[in-house]
Amino acid sequence: MKIIPEVVKAQLVSVISDRRFFITGLPDESLGEKIVLLVEGNETKISFDQLGKYEKPKEINFIHKFVETESGKVCRQETINLVFY
């Protein structure tokens, strides 16, 4: 099943409108790759009612502050490395 992160993100923007977040795929033994949601800030409840069965993240991680470039853009890979590796 091919999941496009940008499509999932577009559906979550209305639910997670007060903080930064991004969707990524990480290797998984049983799935091959799983959808992971990283959210900046304190842990909070997030509704995934608007997402399809295969679009729902298999893992959600809250991180105090994303890694940023000097211009304030999110360094996705460095943030992923900070959380998972």
Secondary structure, 3 states (H helix, E strand, C coil): CCCCHHHHHHHHCCCCCCCCEEEEEEEECCCEEEEEEEEECCCCCCCCCCCCCCCCCCEEEEECCCCECCCCCECHHHHHHHHHC
